Amino acid sequence: MEPVPDLTSSLRSLEALRSVTPVTPMIPPGLRSWWEGALDVEGLALGSVLAAATALEALTGCAGRYSASSEPVAASFDSLTHLRIAGTKPQGFAPASGFRRTSDGWIRLHANYPHHAARLMEAMGANSAQDVDDALLTMTSLDAEDAINANRGVATAVRRRGEWASSAMHRALSDEPWIRFLPTTALQMSSTTSPVSSASAAWKPSKDPERPLTGLRVLDLTRVIAGPTATRLLGALGADVLRIDPPGLPELEEAFVDGGFDKRSAVADLGNAAGLETVKDLISTADVVVTGYRNGGLDRFGLGAETLLAGKPDLVVATLSAWGSAGPWRQRRGFDSLVQAACGIAEEYGHLDDDGWKPGALPVQALDHATGYGVAAAVLALLAERLRTGAGGMAALSLARTAEELFRLPARQADVKAARLPQPAYRETPSAYGQLRFVGPPLLVDGVQLQYRWPPVRYGTSPVAWSQ
């Protein structure tokens, strides 16, 4: 059986995890590979969840208690596909999203959100999806990419792996670790705030192995898949997770429900002085803040990671973005599907049909989910470090860097056959959205799959306050 990649090297840069032993997976014989394709997506999936399990063991001191296995990991990485809301299957990508031909190749569009669809239409001077397709056929993929992004839309030309490898963006990513940590030691030296002995630094893990994060306050400023995946796991482990969204750009209902287990949901307008002050008050008593907006998106509100840490040195801050914090695309909007198109995954999974060659995609949105579990691992690792020092710290991840991690994994052996996994262990529960069918978290506690505590609440209906 192929070994499972060890993705914990970044974690060991922290003193609290310097000598940690990576958690061993519990993989049934013959169930190491289950998706078709040239890249070891299963290794990335298993490795990212095991990184979170390893950090959790370091935080709790409970060696041998947490692990992961093929079936729950595979199901959780495809959780939206398995979800049913009142018997209805989620739509997934909107019709205007996906691969489109250009005059010289292909481009990947993302128009799931109404405001992105409107910006795409405006950039193409289009009134319909057919108009968009017609306009793209008159443009090169790079020209179309530039035009759509200049109009604050979201699109990426399909590039060959070699093109990406020679780009400035790849150079900016290639030397970074998967998880980049920035402890607050240096910030504390110049901070004029109170020392790192506040109430949040006094938090300690619970003795309950299933809910060790009981009492931990997590402010969730993320959207779509990667960030909500991270905070969903923290919530399942007992944390008090409060997600806050802007009032003018509601989350897609299906994505919200899928990522909404074990957390509360509120709406706050950061552009309003009172709304911003309320959020800052929450942060002053938070343990963890997780942000998932493009780089610089929160800076104008005074909510950038370094600003938060300078004001509260015992805070744990985890940030994620599509393209990372360096390089020419560092402030560009992006999604898992677009990163796949840019970095060479779409080429790797391309195929021939009656109309010629077409780009392809990973069997699941693995960059989103793996990055999400990487964020969870980073938060847990920084909490372990805070128990040791009293100081918080920052971790930064990106979908594009996770893609590089995938490419760095050993190539799949030619004779490896994809196993047929059994049907996931579905759970059902009533909710504000009707009866839900869903899959649980990928983490095992003493060999038994962890379960969520409660279903998603109705979007935006929670008080902008901690529950305890």
N, C-alpha and C positions, 0 to 999 in steps of 0.2 A: 504494500500500500504506500502511496506517495506520502511523504511527511507533510505536516501542516506548517506553513511558514510562520516564523517567529516575528511578529510585528511589535515587539516590546522594546526594541533597542532605544527608541526615543524616550520611553518611560524611565529607563535606567540612567538618564542624564540627571535625574533628581536623586538627591542623597537618600531619601526615604525608600527608593526602589533600586538603589545601586546594586544590591546583591539578590534581587528578587528572582525566583525561579519561575519561568513561564508556565502557566497552567496547561495541563495535558488534556487534550480533547477526549471525549468519550464517543468514538466513531465505531459503529457496528462494522463488521467485516464486509468489504465490498461497497461501502457507501461513502467513499472519499470523493468521488467525482459523479456528478449527476446532471450537469448542464453540458450541452454540445458547444464546441468552439475551441479555438486555438489557445486562448489565454486561461490561466488558472483562476477563474472567477471564484470557484469554491474555496481555494486557498486564501484568497483575499477576504471572503466572507467569514470563514472560520477563524482566520488570524485576527481580524478586527474584533470579533466578539471575544476571543480568548484574551486579547489585550485588555479589554474592559474587565474581564474576570480576574486577570492577573493584578490589575490595579485595585480591584475590590478586595482581593485577599490581602494586599499590602495595607490597605486602609483599615480593615477589620482585624487583621492578624489571624485570620481563620484559614490557614493553609489546607488545601485539599477539599474545600467545601464548595467551590464554584467551578463550573466548567461549561462546555457547549458540545452539542452533537449535531450530526448532519441534518436530521429531519426538522428540528425547530429552527435551525439557522436558515435552511433553504426556504422554509415557509415565511419566516420573518422578513427575508430579503425580497419577498414577493407579496408582502402583506396586503397591498392595495388590490391585487388581482384576486386574492382569496376573500376580501371583504364583501359582504352583502349588507345593504342598508334597506331594511323593510323588503327584503327579497330581491332587490335590484342590484345588478352588477355595476360597479363604477365604469364610467366612460373611458377613463384614461386620457390619452392625448386628444385634443380637439382636432376637428377636421383640417383647420388651417395650419396645424403643426405638422412636422415631419420633413422628410427629404423632398427636395424639389430640384428639377434640372435647371441648369443655367446654360449660357452659350458655350461654356468650356468645361462644365463638370457638374458638381452638385453643391447644394447648400442645405443646411438644416435650420428650419424655422421653429420657433417656440411661440405659440399664440394661444396658450391655454387660458391666460388671464385676459379679460376683456380689454384692459388698457394696453396690453402688448399687441393684441390683435388690431386695435384701432391705430396704433403707431405703425404697424406693418403696412396696413392699407394706405395710410397717409404717405409713407416713404415710397411706396410703389405707385402712387397716384391711382389707386385701384378702388373699385366699388364692389368687387366680388372676389371670391377665391380664384375664379378663372382669370380675372384680370391680373392677379398676383402672379399666377403661373405664366401668363403671356409676357408680363413685364420681365420676369426673371430670365426668360429665354433670350431676351435681347441684351442681357448683361453678363459680365463675367462673375464668377462666384465671389471673387474678392471685392469687386465693385458693389455688388449687391450687399455683401456683408457690411461694407463701409456705410452705404446709404441707410440701411436699416438701423444700425447701431448709432449713427449720427442723429437719427430721429428718436432715440431712446427706445427703439425696439430691441428684439433679441433674436439674433441669427448668427450662424457661424458657417463659413465655407468648409466643405469637407476636404481635409488635407491628408496627404500621404504621411506616413510615419516619419520618413526622411525629411520632409518639409518642416514638420513640427520640431524635429530634433535639431534642426539648424536655425530655429527661430530665436528671437530675443526672449520670448516668453519661456521657452524650454530652458534656456540658459539661466533664467531667473529662478526656476524651480529645481533644477537638477542637483544643486548642492545643498538644498534644504533637507532636513529630516522630515519624516512624515508628520510628526507632531513637533512644532517649534515652541519651546518653553522660554518664558521670560520671568524668572523669580523677581519679587519686589524688593530684594535687598538693596539694590542701588537706588530705587525710588524712595525708600524709607529714609535714606541719608539726607535727602533734600526736602522731605515732606515736612510741612508745618502743622500737620494734623496730629491728633492724639496718637500715642504709641499703639502697637498692634496687640492690644489686650482688651478689645471690645467684646460685646456679647457674642457676636458671630464667631469669633475665634475660639470661644469656649465650647462650641458644639463638639460632641464626640459621638462616634457611631453607637447605635443601639446594639444590644446583645441578641436581638431577633435576627437570625441569619437571612430570613426572607425580606425583612424591612430594616436593614442596618442604617438607612439614611433618614429614619424617622426624626422629625424636628429640623431637618436641613431645609433652608429656604432658598429656592432656586427661581430667579426671574428669567423667564424665557422670552427673549426678543428674537425669535426665529420664525421662519415660514417654510412652506413647501414640504420637503422630505427630510433632508439631512439633519437640520437642527431639531425638528420635532421628534425624530427618531432618538436622538440623544436624550432629550428631556423626558420622553416617554419612558425610557429605561430607568432614569433617575427617579421618576415618579413611581414606577413599579417597585423600586427598592425602598420606597417609603418617604421620599422627599415631598415637601410642600412646594409643588410647581405651579407657578402662576404665569400663564402666557398672556402677553399683551400685544395687540395688533392695532394698526392705525385705523381710524374710522372710515376713511375714504377708499380704502383698497381691501375689501373683505377677502379672506382666504377662500379658495375653492372648497365647497362643502365636503366633497369626497376626501380630499387631502386632509382637511381638518379633522374629520371623523377618524380616519386611519391613524393620524398622529396624536389624537386627543385623549387617549386613555390616561387615567391617573393624573390628570392636571386640570386646573381651572382656567377659564378664558375670560379676559376682560379687554375692553377697548379704551385707549387713551390717545389723545391728540397731543403729540409732542410739540407741535407748532403753536399750541396754546399754552400760555404761561402757567395757568393753573394745572393743566394736565401734565406738563413737564415737571412741575414742582412735586406733584403727587408721585410720579415715577421715581424722581430722585430721592424722595422720602423712603420709598420702598427699598431702593438700593442701599440706603444708609443702614438698614437693618437686615440686609440680605447676606447670605453666605456665598452664593454663586450667581453670576450673571452669564448667560449664554446668548451671544448675538450672531445673527445669520444674514445681515445685510451686506451689500457690497462695500468694499473698503472706503472709508470716509463717509459713508452714508449717515452715521450717527454722530459724527464729529461736531457738526454745527449745533447740536443740542447739548454739547458738553458730555456726551455719553461714549466717547471713544475709549478704548480699553486702557490706554495709558493714563488718561485723565481720571477714569474711575479708580485705578490703582493708586494714583498719586493722592487722591482724596480719601481712600480707604485701603490702606496697605494690607489688611487681612482678607481682602476680597479675593475670591477665585473667579477669574474671567476667562471664558473660552470663546474664541471667535472663529467663524468659518465663512468662507467666501468661495466663489466659483474658481477664480483664477489666481489667488494668492495675493500677497502683500507687496510684491515687487514685479517689475516688468511692465511693458506698455499697456497690458490689459488689466492692470490691478484694480481699476475702478469700473471695468466693464461688467454689465449684467451677464449672468450666465446660469445655466442649468446642467444637470447631469448629461442630458442628451447632446447638448452643444459641446461640452467638454469631450465627449466621445467622438464627435465629428471633427474637432480641431486636432486632437492629439494622435490620431491614427487608428483608433479602435474601429471607427466606421469602415475604414479601409480593410482592416484585419478581418472583419466580419462581413465584408462585401461578398456578393455572389452574382453569378450569371443567370439570366432568364431570357425569355423570348425577345425582350427589348434591349438586351445587352447587359453590361455590368451595372449593378446598383449597390450603393453602400448599405451596410447593415448595422446592427446594434447588439449590445450585450443582452443575454437572455432576461436579465433583470436590471433595474437601475442600481447597480452594485456600487457605483461611485458615491451616490447619495447615502446608501445604507452603511457602507463601510466607513465613510467619513463621519457619519452620525455616531457609530460605536467608537470611533477614534476620539471624538469629542467627549463622549462619556468616560472613556479611559483616561483622558487628560484631566477631566474634572476630578475623578476619583484619585488620581495620582497626586494632583495638587492639594487635595484635602489631606492625603496622607502626609505630604510634606508640611502642611500647615499644622498638623498635630505635633510634628517634631519641632518646628521653629516658631509658631505663632504667626507667621507671615503667609500672605496669599501669593498669588502669582498669575501669570497669563499663559495661555496656550493658544496657538493659531494653527488652523488646518485649512485645506482647500481641496475642492474636488479635483482640480488639475494635478495637485501633488499626489492625491490618492491614485489617479490614473498612472502616474509614473511608478508608484509602488506596484501596481498590477503588472506593468511591463517589466519590472525588475525581477518578478518571480520566475523561477525556472520554467522553461517551456514545457507544455504538456507532452507527455510521452505519447508517441504515435499509436501504441497498442492499448492505451487506456480507453476503456469503454464507459460511456455514461450509464450509471446505474438508474434504475427506475425506483424512485422513492415512493413509499406508501403515501396514501392520502394524509394530509396534515390532520392533527388532532384539533378539529374545529371547536370553538366555544361559542355560546350564544347568550345574549343578555338583552333585556329591554333597555331602551335609552330614549333620550329626548328626540331622537331621529327615527324611532321605530325599532323593531327587533333587529339586532346586529348579529351577523355571523362573522367571526374573526379568528385570527391565530394569535397565540400568546408570544411573549418575549422569547428570545433565543437562549437565554441564560438558564443553566441548570443549577439548582441548589440541592446539595446532597443527592445528586443524580435525578432529581425531579424537576420538571420544567416550572420556572417561575410563572406566576399568573398575575394579571392586572387586578387591581382592587375595585375599580369602578369604571363605567363607560364614559365616553366623552359627554361633557355638559353642552348645553346649547351655546353656540358661538357668541362671545361677547357679553354673557349674562352674569359673570361673576363680579363681586366687588373688587375694586382696585386696592386690595389689602391682603395681608397674610391671613391664613386661616387659623393661625395659632400664635 
